[in-house]
């Protein structure tokens, strides 16, 4: 049986990309496929993994077989892919903005021994074909974990500032300056915690400031919708797949003044129990409900079934 080897970064901090790799491997093994996560260092395992996906190590030297399939993140050093006759390579595209990060020459995409891509969103599917020239790109949708669900709310503004820490601080300070009567509303930065902790904090927060930037999809925004938060902020481009006027007070990308105004409006709506806020929250929950683990499993398994049958 062919092995499916998902290469993953040895990151000690929470990473949505690595988390998704572990989930893919768990799904494929559930369907009887010989899938593994591959880290660089022996004995390393992603410390925030919630699955029992088995792990192999690249070093000191992973013996590859002719029928193996390598699944490689878009920001790996793709020019150094092993040259093994018959070895098949798939790019796992979770970010369009990092597509050149692992290359010494951006034009190397024209020479890479890769023609297939797993894409986490419709935007990435389009990017893989229109810009990277990959002939066979398939949508492997991301999923919102059931951990993210509505709970009794606290009036506070939650955010995940990792992508835009300076902008997050600027919005906070401008919010307090422009809305002096709302300075009592706490700010909560969710960063460096496990998925379970993030879900608990987000699900108990009434508002979420979305700080998406150069996103392939933007899972935090979806998780906030699933958690029953009133969402405002930036979809980060990839979030256009789910961000609509009926499910959030979305702003133009990095339009900080508009974001500050809409954040104030969101707090005001919640404090007045405005029915428009409830309608947006319900619409957000319905939107996020389309991104189920069941859908992810069904579509991912179908992709690999077709690919492995072809060759």
N, C-alpha and C positions, 0 to 999 in steps of 0.2 A: 504494500500500500504506500502511495506517495505521502511524504511528510509535508505538512504546511507549516512553514517556519515564519512566525511574525517577529521581525526584529523590533526591539523597543529600547528607548533611552534608559540609562541607569540613573533615573532622577530620584532624589531623596525627598522631593516636595510634591504636593498634590498636582496631578497632571490629568486633565480630561482625556488627552490623547492616549496616554499609557493605559489609563483605566479602560478605555474602549478596546484597546488591543487585547487585554485580558478577557474582556467579555466576548470578543470574537472567538478567541481560542476555546473558551468554555462552551460556547454554542456549537462550534464545529465538533468538539469531542462528544458532546451530547448526541450528535448525529452520526457518531461512529467514525469520524475522520481522525487521522493521526496528526493533530495540530499541537504546536508548542509556541510559547513565548521564548524569545532568544534575547538574553541580555549579554553585555560585553564581559562582565567579570564573573568568575565562578562563585557560586553561592549567593549571588545577588537576587533579591526578589523585591518587587515594588512594595514598599511598606504599607501602602494604602489599598492594596489589592483586597477585594472582597470575594474573589472567586478562587477555586482550587486549580486554576490553570497550571499545567506543568511547565517548568522553566528549564531551558538549556543554556549553556554558556558558549560565547564565541571564542573566548580565550581559554587555554593557549592555542586551540585550533579545533574548530568544529568541522568534523568530517562530513562533507556534503555528498549526497547521492545524486545520480543522474536524474532520478525522477522526483527530486525535491522541488517544492515551490517556495521561493522566498517572497515574503510580503514585507515591503520596505517603506517606512514613512518618507514623505516627500522631502524632509529636511535631513536625511542621512547622506553620507558621502557616496552618492549613487555612481559616481565615476569609478569607484573602487569595488563595485559588485564582483563577486567571484566569477571567474571565467571557467565554468564547468560545462562541458558539452551536454546539451539536453536540459540544463537547469533552466527552469522557468521563473521569471521575476514579475511581480505585481507591485505597483505603487499604491500604497494606502494613503489617499489624499484627504487629509482633514483640514488643511490650510492652503489657501492659494498664495498667500503672501510670503510663505516660507519655501516656496518651490525652488528657489535658487540658493538657499542657505547652504546646502551641502555640496555645491558645485564650484569648481574654480572658474568655469566658463558657463554662463547662462545658456549659450547655444549648444552645450553638451546634450541637452534634451534630444537633439536631433540624432545623436549617435548612441544613446543608451540602449542596452538590450532589453527594453521594456516596451510592451505594447498594450498591456492591460492595466486598468486602474479600478480600485474600489473607492467610491466617492461618498462622503458622508452627507452631501446635500445636493440639491438641484444646481446651485451655483457652481459647486465643485465639478459636477458632471459636465457642465458647459465649459468650464475652464480647462478640463482635461482634454477635451476634443478641440476646442477652438484655439487654445494657446499652446498646449504641450504636444498636440498632434498624436495623442494616443488613440489607437484605432478601436479599442474595445474598452470602453469605460462603463461601469455599472453602478447604479445607485444602491449603496448599502446604508440605509437610513440609521441615524443615531436614535437613541431612545432615552426617555426620561424615566429614571428609576422610580418605582412606586413609593420609595422613601419620601419623595417630594409630593406632599398632599396638604390640603388646608387643615390648620389647627386653630384653636382659639388665638386671636390676634392681639398683639401689643402695638400701640401706636408708636412706631419707630421706622426709620428709614434705613434699610439694609442695602449694602452694596458690596461688590467684589472688586476691589480697586487694583488688582494686580496688573491689568493691561494699561490702565490710565491713572496711576497714583496722583500725579500732579493735577490732572483735570478733576479727579474726585475731591481733592482738597480745595480746589478753586470753587467748585460748585457748592461745597459745604459752606465755605466762608461767605460767598455771595448770597447764598440762601439765608444765612443768619443776618446778613446786612440788610437785605431787601425785605425780609419778613420778620421783623423784630418780635411780633406776637407769637411766632412759631419757634422761637429759640428753645423752647422747652422740649421739643420733639427730639428724642435721642437719635444719634447716628450709630450704626453698627457696621463695622467693617468685617466681612467674613473672608478670612485668608489663612492658609496654612493649617487647615483642619481637615479631618476625615470627611468622607461623603456623608456619613451618618450625622456628624456634628453639623455640617453645612445644611443638611436637610432640616434638622430640628430648628436651627436658628432662622432659616429662611421661611419655613412654614409658620413660624410664630410671628413673623414681621408683617405689618399691614402694608408697607410700601417697599418697593424695590427700585433702586436707581440702577438702570442697566448701563454698563460702561463698555459696550462692545466696540471693538476696534479691529479692522482688517480680519473679520471673522470668516471662517468657512461655513459655519452655521450659527454658533453662539448659543451654546447649551445653557448657560446661566439664565438667559432671558426666558427660555422655555421652562426651566425648572421653577423660576419665579411665578410664571403663569400657572403652572401645575399646582403650586403651593398656595394659590389663592391670594397672591399679592396684587395690589394695584401697581402697575409697572409704568415707569416713565424713563426717558433716557434715549440711548443710542443703540440701534440694532446692529451696527458694525458691518453692514452690507449683507453678510450671510444671513442675518436675521430677517431680511426682507421676506424670507420664505414663510415666516409666521407672524411678523409684526404688522398689525392692521389697525386702522383708526378705531375699530370697535372693541379691541382688546387691550388698549394701552394709550397713554399720552406720549406717543413717540415723537422724537425731535429729529431735525436734520443733523447729519453726522457732525459731532463736535460743535454744535450750535449751543454753546454754554449759556448765553443769556436766555434763550428760549427754554432751555432745560430748567433753569432756575425758576422761571415763571411757571412752567407746567408742574414742577415739583410742589411749588406753593399751592397751585390750584388743586393738586391731588390731595394734599393734606387737608385743605379746606373742605373738599368734597367728602372726605371720610369723617371729618369732625361734625359736619352737618348731616351725616347719614344721607347724602344725596343719592337718589336711586340710580343716577348715571354711573356712579362708582360701582355699585353692585352689578349693574349690567356689564360693565367692562370686565370685572373680575370673573363673572360667569362665562363670558365669551373667551377669556383667557384660558380658563380651565378646559373648555371644549376644544380650543385650539391645541393645547398640549396633549390632550387625550388621543390625538392621532399618532403620537410618537411613542408607541408602546413597545416594551421588550418583546412581546409576541410578534409584532410586525417586523422588528429588527431580526429576530430569529428566523422567521419564515422567509424573508427576502434574502438574508445572507446565506442560508442553507441552500436555497434555490440557485444562487449564483455559483457557489462552489460545486454543486452537483452538475451543473451544465459545463463548467470549465473542466472539471476532472474527467467527464465523459468524452469531451472533445479530444483531449490528448493527455 
